Amino acid sequence: MYQYDPDRAPDSRFVPGTPTLIVSGNAGRMLDPRRTPVRVLSVDVDRGMFTVEVLGFEDAGALWKVPLEFASRFQIAVGSPVASEATQAAMQAAIECHDQPLRIDIDAAVARQTEHRLASSRRDATAWLAAHSEYFAVHETLDLDAWTGPDALQRDLCRYLGERDLMDMEREFAARYVSNPWPVGAVKGHRVVIAELGLCAFQGKKIRDPELFAGRWSREQRARHILARMGFVQQVFRRAGHEQVTLFRGMPLRGPLRPPPNRTFVSSSFKRELAESFFDTEGYDGVLLRARVPVERLFMTYQETMEMNQQYKEAEALLLVCGRESPF
C-alpha cells in the first residue's frame, strides 16, 4: 500500500542517531519500519532544531524540521562526520533549554464561549453549503467507500475559507500536517490555540519559536481557521446524513500497550484495510481499533481536503482527542 525498498541497506551500515551526528550533509534514515532515507540539511542550534530532506518514497523532496532531542529516531550512515565539541556543547544546552514540558488545561468558561463561536461557525457553514456548494448542488451524500475525496467538495472548502481570508493558512497547515511527522510550526501553534480555546488540553513541549504566533499566524487568526474549518467539515457530514462515522486505526507496537500520549490530533481512516496495513507491520506486535465517532470530533478529512489526496491516499480523518471514553 505504501512505497517500500526491498533492497534497502542493512542496519549494520548505520549507527544510532545522536545530536553529535546531526551535521549538515550527513545521510541517514528514519527508524520507521521502511527506513525512510533522509539527509541533514541544516541545524538551528539556537532553537534546538534540525532540518532533513526526505530522499525517498511518497514524501521525497519534503523538508522536515525536527527537534534535536529526536535525533535518536534516526540512523546515520557509518563513518559520517561528527559535530565539533563547541557545537555539541551548544546542542546539549539547547536541548536542556527547549526539551521542557508544557501543559495547557481546559478552562471551562473559555470552553463555553468557544462552543458558542463554534455553533455560529456551524450555522454559517450550513447556510453557505445550501446557497453556494458546487458539490451538494449535484450530490446528496458522500461516497465514504471511495479512496479519494471529490474535487467539487475540495473546491467548496477552498472558496469557503478563501472568502474568510483563511486559505493561505489552510494550505500551509494541511501540507505540513500531511507530510511532517513532527508536530512543529503550523501544527504545534494550532495545538496550542485549540487548548487555549478549551477544545482539547495540550500536552507537549515548551514553545521554542518566538515567531510561532507572529503576523498572519496570530492566535486569533489561527482560532478563526480552526473554528471555520471545524464548522465546515462537520456540517458537510451532517448535510450528507451522518451524525457519526465509523473509523479505524492500526498501530505497530514497540513495547507494551499503553494509552497514547495526547498530541491533540488523532489520525484515523475510513478504510479498515488501511488500518490493517499498519497493524500488520512486519517485525512488530500490533493493535487494530474500530470506533463510531461523532462528527463533532472531526477536524479534517480526505473528503474536503485536497492535500490528503496527493502523495498519500489514506482515506484519512483527523480527530480531536476526547479523553478515555473512546478507543481513539
C-alpha positions as CSV (number, residue, x, y, z in Angstrom):
1,M,0.0,0.0,0.0
2,Y,3.0,2.3,0.6
3,Q,6.2,2.6,-1.3
4,Y,8.9,0.4,0.1
5,D,12.5,-0.5,-0.9
6,P,13.0,-4.3,-0.6
7,D,16.7,-3.8,-1.3
8,R,17.4,-1.2,1.3
9,A,20.8,-1.3,3.1
10,P,21.0,-3.3,6.3
11,D,21.0,-1.6,9.6
12,S,24.7,-2.5,10.1
13,R,25.6,0.3,7.7
14,F,24.2,2.8,10.1
15,V,24.6,3.9,13.7
16,P,22.0,5.2,16.1
17,G,21.3,8.9,15.7
18,T,22.6,11.3,18.3
19,P,22.9,15.1,18.3
20,T,26.6,14.6,17.8
21,L,25.9,13.2,14.3
22,I,23.4,15.8,13.3
23,V,25.7,17.6,10.9
24,S,24.8,19.2,7.6
25,G,25.2,16.8,4.7
26,N,25.1,13.6,6.7
27,A,23.0,10.9,5.2
28,G,20.6,8.8,7.3
29,R,17.2,7.4,7.6
30,M,14.2,7.3,9.9
31,L,13.8,4.4,12.3
32,D,10.4,3.6,10.8
33,P,9.7,0.1,9.5
34,R,10.6,1.0,5.9
35,R,13.7,3.1,6.9
36,T,12.8,6.3,5.0
37,P,16.0,7.8,3.7
38,V,16.9,11.4,4.6
39,R,19.8,13.9,4.5
40,V,20.6,16.5,7.2
41,L,20.3,19.9,5.5
42,S,20.9,22.3,8.4
43,V,21.0,22.7,12.2
44,D,19.4,25.6,14.1
45,V,21.2,25.3,17.4
46,D,19.5,28.3,19.0
47,R,16.1,26.8,18.6
48,G,17.3,23.2,19.1
49,M,16.1,22.1,15.7
50,F,17.5,20.5,12.6
51,T,16.1,20.1,9.1
52,V,16.2,17.0,7.0
53,E,15.4,16.5,3.3
54,V,13.4,13.3,2.6
55,L,15.1,11.3,-0.2
56,G,12.7,8.6,-0.9
57,F,9.1,7.3,-1.0
58,E,5.9,9.5,-1.1
59,D,7.5,12.5,0.6
60,A,10.6,12.7,-1.5
61,G,11.8,16.3,-1.6
62,A,9.9,17.4,1.6
63,L,11.8,19.3,4.3
64,W,11.1,18.2,7.8
65,K,12.0,20.3,10.9
66,V,12.9,18.0,13.8
67,P,13.7,18.8,17.5
68,L,17.3,17.8,18.3
69,E,16.2,15.6,21.1
70,F,14.6,13.4,18.5
71,A,17.9,12.5,16.8
72,S,17.5,9.0,18.3
73,R,14.6,8.4,16.0
74,F,17.1,8.3,13.1
75,Q,20.1,6.3,11.9
76,I,23.1,8.0,10.5
77,A,25.5,6.4,7.9
78,V,28.6,4.7,9.4
79,G,31.6,7.0,9.1
80,S,29.7,10.3,8.9
81,P,31.4,13.4,10.3
82,V,30.6,14.5,13.9
83,A,29.9,18.0,15.2
84,S,32.7,20.0,16.8
85,E,33.0,19.9,20.5
86,A,31.8,23.5,20.7
87,T,28.7,22.7,18.6
88,Q,28.0,19.6,20.7
89,A,28.0,21.7,23.8
90,A,25.7,24.2,22.3
91,M,23.3,21.5,21.1
92,Q,23.2,20.0,24.6
93,A,22.5,23.4,26.1
94,A,19.7,23.9,23.5
95,I,18.1,20.6,24.3
96,E,18.2,21.3,28.1
97,C,16.6,24.7,27.4
98,H,13.9,23.6,25.0
99,D,13.1,20.0,26.0
100,Q,10.8,21.1,28.7
101,P,7.1,20.1,29.2
102,L,4.2,22.4,28.6
103,R,0.6,21.6,29.7
104,I,-2.5,23.7,29.0
105,D,-5.6,22.5,30.7
106,I,-9.1,23.3,29.6
107,D,-10.7,26.4,31.0
108,A,-14.4,25.6,31.4
109,A,-15.5,29.2,31.0
110,V,-13.5,29.7,27.8
111,A,-14.8,26.3,26.5
112,R,-18.3,27.6,26.9
113,Q,-17.5,30.7,24.9
114,T,-15.8,28.7,22.2
115,E,-18.9,26.4,21.9
116,H,-21.0,29.5,21.1
117,R,-18.4,30.5,18.5
118,L,-18.3,27.0,17.0
119,A,-22.1,26.9,16.9
120,S,-22.1,30.1,14.9
121,S,-19.5,28.7,12.6
122,R,-21.7,25.6,12.0
123,R,-24.6,27.9,11.2
124,D,-22.5,29.9,8.7
125,A,-21.3,26.7,7.1
126,T,-24.8,25.3,6.8
127,A,-26.1,28.4,5.1
128,W,-23.1,28.6,2.8
129,L,-23.4,25.0,1.7
130,A,-27.1,25.4,1.0
131,A,-26.6,28.5,-1.1
132,H,-23.2,28.0,-2.7
133,S,-21.9,24.4,-2.6
134,E,-20.8,23.1,-6.0
135,Y,-20.8,19.5,-4.6
136,F,-24.2,19.5,-2.9
137,A,-25.8,21.1,-6.0
138,V,-25.4,17.7,-7.6
139,H,-24.9,15.2,-4.7
140,E,-26.9,14.4,-1.6
141,T,-24.4,12.0,0.1
142,L,-20.7,11.4,0.5
143,D,-19.1,8.3,-1.0
144,L,-17.2,7.0,2.0
145,D,-16.2,3.9,0.1
146,A,-14.0,5.9,-2.2
147,W,-10.3,6.2,-1.6
148,T,-10.2,9.8,-2.7
149,G,-12.4,12.8,-2.0
150,P,-14.5,14.6,-4.6
151,D,-12.8,17.6,-6.3
152,A,-16.0,19.6,-6.2
153,L,-16.1,19.4,-2.4
154,Q,-12.5,20.3,-2.1
155,R,-13.2,23.4,-4.3
156,D,-16.1,24.2,-1.9
157,L,-13.7,24.3,1.0
158,C,-11.2,26.5,-0.9
159,R,-14.0,29.0,-1.7
160,Y,-15.4,28.9,1.8
161,L,-12.1,29.6,3.5
162,G,-11.0,31.9,0.8
163,E,-13.9,34.2,1.4
164,R,-12.7,34.4,5.0
165,D,-9.1,35.1,4.1
166,L,-8.0,31.7,5.6
167,M,-6.8,29.8,2.5
168,D,-3.1,30.6,2.9
169,M,-3.3,29.2,6.5
170,E,-5.3,26.2,5.3
171,R,-2.8,25.3,2.6
172,E,0.2,25.5,4.8
173,F,-1.3,23.8,7.8
174,A,-2.7,20.9,5.7
175,A,0.6,20.4,3.8
176,R,2.6,20.4,7.0
177,Y,0.3,18.0,8.7
178,V,0.2,15.5,5.8
179,S,3.9,15.4,5.3
180,N,5.8,16.2,8.5
181,P,5.5,13.5,11.3
182,W,6.6,16.0,14.0
183,P,4.0,18.5,15.2
184,V,6.1,21.7,14.9
185,G,5.5,25.1,13.4
186,A,2.0,25.4,11.9
187,V,0.7,22.3,13.6
188,K,2.1,23.0,17.0
189,G,0.7,26.5,17.0
190,H,-2.8,25.1,16.2
191,R,-2.4,22.6,19.0
192,V,-1.7,25.4,21.5
193,V,-4.6,27.5,20.3
194,I,-7.0,24.5,20.4
195,A,-6.1,24.1,24.0
196,E,-6.5,27.9,24.7
197,L,-10.0,27.7,23.1
198,G,-10.9,24.9,25.6
199,L,-11.4,22.3,22.9
200,C,-8.7,19.9,24.0
201,A,-6.0,20.0,26.6
202,F,-2.4,20.4,25.3
203,Q,0.4,18.1,26.5
204,G,3.7,18.7,24.8
205,K,6.9,20.8,25.0
206,K,7.5,24.5,25.5
207,I,7.3,26.8,22.6
208,R,10.8,27.3,21.1
209,D,10.0,29.5,18.1
210,P,9.4,33.2,19.2
211,E,7.7,33.8,15.8
212,L,5.1,31.0,16.2
213,F,2.2,33.4,16.7
214,A,3.5,36.3,14.6
215,G,1.8,38.1,11.8
216,R,-0.7,36.1,9.9
217,W,-0.2,33.2,12.3
218,S,-1.6,35.1,15.3
219,R,-3.6,33.3,17.9
220,E,-6.8,34.9,16.8
221,Q,-6.2,34.1,13.1
222,R,-5.4,30.5,14.0
223,A,-8.6,30.4,16.1
224,R,-10.6,31.7,13.2
225,H,-9.2,29.0,10.9
226,I,-9.8,26.2,13.5
227,L,-13.4,27.2,14.1
228,A,-14.3,27.8,10.4
229,R,-12.7,24.6,9.3
230,M,-14.4,22.5,12.0
231,G,-17.8,24.1,11.3
232,F,-17.4,23.4,7.6
233,V,-16.4,19.8,7.8
234,Q,-18.9,18.9,10.5
235,Q,-21.8,20.4,8.6
236,V,-20.7,18.7,5.4
237,F,-21.1,15.3,7.0
238,R,-24.4,16.3,8.7
239,R,-25.8,17.5,5.3
240,A,-24.8,14.1,3.9
241,G,-26.8,12.4,6.7
242,H,-24.0,11.5,9.1
243,E,-24.1,12.2,12.8
244,Q,-21.4,9.5,13.4
245,V,-18.8,7.9,11.2
246,T,-17.0,4.5,11.5
247,L,-13.3,4.9,11.6
248,F,-10.3,2.6,12.0
249,R,-6.8,2.8,13.5
250,G,-4.0,0.3,13.2
251,M,-0.8,0.7,15.1
252,P,2.5,-1.3,15.4
253,L,3.6,-1.7,19.0
254,R,7.2,-1.0,20.1
255,G,6.6,-2.3,23.6
256,P,3.6,-2.8,26.0
257,L,0.2,-1.5,25.0
258,R,-0.2,1.9,26.8
259,P,-2.6,4.8,26.5
260,P,-1.3,7.0,23.6
261,P,0.1,10.5,24.5
262,N,-2.2,13.4,23.9
263,R,-1.0,15.0,20.7
264,T,-4.3,16.9,20.2
265,F,-5.0,15.3,16.9
266,V,-5.8,11.6,16.3
267,S,-5.2,10.2,12.8
268,S,-7.6,7.5,11.7
269,S,-9.0,6.1,8.4
270,F,-12.4,5.3,6.9
271,K,-10.7,2.2,5.5
272,R,-10.2,-0.9,7.5
273,E,-7.6,-2.2,5.0
274,L,-5.5,0.9,5.5
275,A,-5.5,0.4,9.3
276,E,-4.6,-3.3,8.8
277,S,-1.5,-2.3,6.8
278,F,-0.2,-0.6,10.0
279,F,-1.4,-3.4,12.2
280,D,0.4,-6.0,10.1
281,T,3.8,-4.2,10.1
282,E,6.4,-6.9,9.8
283,G,8.5,-7.4,12.9
284,Y,6.1,-5.7,15.3
285,D,3.2,-6.5,17.5
286,G,0.1,-4.6,16.6
287,V,-3.3,-3.4,17.6
288,L,-6.4,-2.8,15.3
289,L,-9.2,-0.5,16.5
290,R,-12.6,0.5,15.2
291,A,-14.9,3.2,16.7
292,R,-18.1,5.0,15.9
293,V,-17.1,8.7,16.2
294,P,-19.5,11.7,16.4
295,V,-18.9,14.2,13.7
296,E,-18.3,16.9,16.4
297,R,-14.8,15.4,16.7
298,L,-13.9,15.9,13.0
299,F,-11.3,18.5,12.3
300,M,-10.1,17.4,8.8
301,T,-10.9,14.6,6.4
302,Y,-9.9,13.4,2.9
303,Q,-13.3,14.2,1.6
304,E,-12.8,18.0,1.6
305,T,-9.0,18.3,1.9
306,M,-7.0,18.4,-1.3
307,E,-3.7,17.7,0.5
308,M,-5.0,14.4,1.8
309,N,-5.5,13.2,-1.8
310,Q,-2.0,13.8,-3.1
311,Q,1.1,11.7,-2.2
312,Y,-0.8,9.7,0.4
313,K,-4.3,8.3,-0.3
314,E,-5.2,7.0,3.2
315,A,-9.0,8.0,3.3
316,E,-7.9,9.8,6.4
317,A,-9.9,11.5,9.2
318,L,-8.2,13.8,11.7
319,L,-10.0,14.0,15.0
320,L,-9.6,15.9,18.2
321,V,-8.6,13.9,21.3
322,C,-11.6,13.4,23.5
323,G,-10.3,11.6,26.6
324,R,-10.7,8.0,27.6
325,E,-14.4,7.4,26.6
326,S,-13.3,6.5,23.1
327,P,-10.8,3.8,21.9
328,F,-9.2,6.6,19.8
